[in-house]
Amino acid sequence: MDPIRFRLRIFLILLLGIVMVGTAGFMAIEGFSLADAFYFTMVTITTVGYGDIHPATQTGKMLSILLIVTGVGTFLGVVANATESLLNKREKQIRTEKLNMVTGLFFSEAGSDLLAYFSQSDPNLEILQRELIIRSDWSDRDFLGLEKRVEKYEYAVDITKTDLEGLRSFLEAKSVLLLRLLENPVLLEHEAFTELLRAVFHLKEELASRKDLSQLPDTDYAHLAGDIKRAYGLLGRQWVYYMKHLKTNYPYLFSLAMRTNPFDKDASPIVG
């Protein structure tokens, strides 16, 4: 649980207990009605001050002092933690929006094209294509079901069908973009996306370190296939989350992303 929310809950429980004790005490000691006792307890705790109601007995005054000592701090604790919780929630929303902007930049500049590269060498591509044809009328429930299916999908790579030279050139052209994204502090909030970027960057380095990609031993091709498979699986899952975000928050961007779906053989940016 969020520590701020936990502290707020504790303070609220303490405040409720103090109010109940104070109300019951004034009813028993001063003979106040329930309404007057509750009112008197609240104005004491909130330091508003007494008005037409005040304790008449020594015991009542001692109870008032006790409420001031314990209740004021507790009340201020509730106010402080509630305020901090609201500010943190707003800050988290801002960070999430910045993260979504970074994710959007990645997919518009590189992610979607990488999916096209990776999926071309997937021997089970037809299965994935049927799953990832996203429609404009999808609900959150549809996306949730897709997320579960994509998590279970067995990503595979046939290295003989992979355009390694083309993939290397593409990743080299995106080197600056990948470095800037990895340096972005916002990514600290999204471990899964950071893992994806690291996998893609590692694949770029693996390809760049080999002079001739057409003359490699089978063991090395198997190693490269494993690197591609890792990036492919992470990329597919993040793409689904990205599409869901666009559908919920940016319908116009979702429309273009849906029309350029890398898994849709009939995809076209032209609105027909």
N, C-alpha and C positions, 0 to 999 in steps of 0.2 A: 504494500500500500504506500502511496505517496506520503512521505513524512509530514508534510504540511497538513494534509487532510487528516492524518492520524492525530496530530497535535490539536487540530481544530475539534475533532470528535471528543478528545479527552477534555478539553476546555468546556465544551458544550455540556458534557455529562456533569462536570464539576459545577458549572453554573446552574444547571437544572437542580442539582442536589442542594446547593446553597439557597436558591429561591424557595424550594419546598420547605427546607428547614426554617428559613426566615419567616415565611408565611404562616407555617404552623406555630412557630414560636410566638409571634405577635398575636395570633388568635388566642393562644392559651394564656400568655402573660398580660397582654393589654386588653384583651376582650374585644379586639377588632373583628369586624365581619371579614369574610373571606376576601371580598373585593378590596376593602381597606387595607387588610394585612398584605395582600399581594401588591397593591399600589405602593404602600409604604416600603416594602422590601425592594421594589424596583427603583424607586427614587433614591434609596440609600445606596444601592449597588452602582447605579449609574452616576452618582454624585450630583444629581440634579438639585437636591436639597429638599427640605421639608416644606410643606405648605401649611394647610390647615390641619394636618395630622402629625402628631409627634408623640414619642413615648412619654408616659406619665410616671412610670415606676423605674426604680433603680435597675431592676433586672432587665426591663425593656431597653434601657439606655445601654446596658452592657451588651445586650444582643445586637443593638445597632452598631456598637463599636466593632463587635466581632464580624458583622456583615461588611463593614467598611474595610476592615483589614483583609478579609478573605475574598469578599465579593468583587471589590473594585478591580483588583489585579486579575481575577478570573474573567471578568467582563471585558477588560482591556485586552486580555489574551485572546478572547473570542473575536473581537473586532480586528486585532492585528493579524491573526491567522486567516480570517475570512478575506481580509483585504489582500494579503499575500497570495492566497489561493487564486483569487480573481486575476491578480496581476500575472501570476505564473501561467494561468490558463490562456490569457491573452498573448503572453510571450511565446507559449508553446504553439499557438495558432499561427503566429508570425513565422516561427522557425519552420513549421510544417509547410507553410505556403512557399517559403524560400526553397525548401527541399524539393517540393513538387516542381518548382521552376527549374531547378538543376536537373531533375529527372527528365523533364520535358525537353530540355536542351540536348541531353544525351540521346534520347530516342529520335529526336528530329534530325540530329546531325550524324548519328552513327548507329544507334541501337536497332532501328528498323532495318537498315541495310545489312547489319550483321546477322540478324535473324534470317534474312534472305540467303546469305552465304551459308550459314549453318544448316538451315532446313533443306537446302538442295542436296546435302549428303546424308540426310536422314532416311534410312531404308523404310521406316514406318511413317513417312511424311503424310500419307493419305489419312491415317488415323488422327494425327495432330491437326491436319487441315479441317477435318470435320468438326473437331472440338472448338477450334479457334475462329470460326466464322461468327463474329459478333454482330448483333443486330441493334438497330437504334431503339427498339422497344424493350431492351433488356432491363430487368430490375436488379436490385442488390442481391436478391436471392439467386438469380441466374448467374451473376458474377461469382457469388460464393460457391455455387456448385462447380463452376469452371475452375476456380482456384484449387479446389480439392482434387479435381481430375488431373489438372496440370501437375500438381504435387506428386501424384502417383504415376504419371506417365514415365515410361522407360525411354529416356533420351538415348539415341544411338547415332553413331557417325561412321559412315563408310568413307574412309580416307581416300580411296581411289576415285571417289566422285567429288572430292573437294578441290576447288580451285585455289591451291595454296599460294601460288604467285599472286593471284588477284587479291586474295585475303591479306597477304603481307603488304602489298602496295596500299590497300585501303587503310590498314591499321597504321602504317607509317604516315600516311596523310593526316591521320587523326591524332598523332602523337601529342601535339600541343593541347588539343581539346582534352584528351585523357589526363594529361598532367595537371591541367587547371582544375579539372573536376576532382581529382584525388587530393589536391591542395585545399579544396574548399572546406572550411571548418564546419559547415552545415551538415556535411556527411557523417559527422560523429553521431548524429541523431538517428542515422539509418544504417545499421550494421549490414543488413542484407544487400542494400544497393552498393555499399562500399566493397563488400565481398565480390560483387559482380564486376565492379571496375577493376579490382585487383586481378581477377581471373582474366579479364580481357587484356589488361596491360601485360600480364605474364605471357599470354599467348603471343602478343606482339613481339615481346623480347625473344621468345623461343624462335619465332619465324625469322626475325631479323638477324639472329646469330648464325643462321645457316646460309651459305653462299648459293648452293644449288639444291633447291627443294625437289628436283626431279630425280635425283640420284641419292637416295637415302636407304639405309637398311630397313628391313621390315620392323625391327625392334624400335627404331626411331620413329617410323610412321605410326606405330602403335602408341608411342609416347605422345606424339602430336595429336593423335585422335583423342587421347584421354584429356588433353588440355582443351581441345575444342568442345568435347562433350561437357566438361565442367562449365565452361562459359555459356554454352548453349542452354543447359538446364537452368542456370541462374537467370539468364536473359529471358527465357520463356516465362518464368514465374513473375519476374519484375514487369514484363510487358503487360501481363493481365492486370496487375495492380495499377499500372499507369493508365490503361484503358478505362478502368473503373473510375479512377480519379477524374479523367476527362469527361466521362459520361455524367458524373455527378456535378462537376463544377464548371466545365467549359464545353457546352454542347457544340459550339462552332468548331473547336479544335477536335472534338470527338468525331464530328462528321468527316473531317479530312482524314483523321487517323483510320477511321473505319473504311473509307474509300481507298486507302493505300495500304490496307492490311497485308503484310508480307506473307501471310498464310492463305490468302484468297487468290486463286489462280485468275479469277475474273476481275480482280481489283483494278480500279481506274480512278484517277483524281477527277475525271470529267463527270459532272453531274448529269445523269441521263434521265 
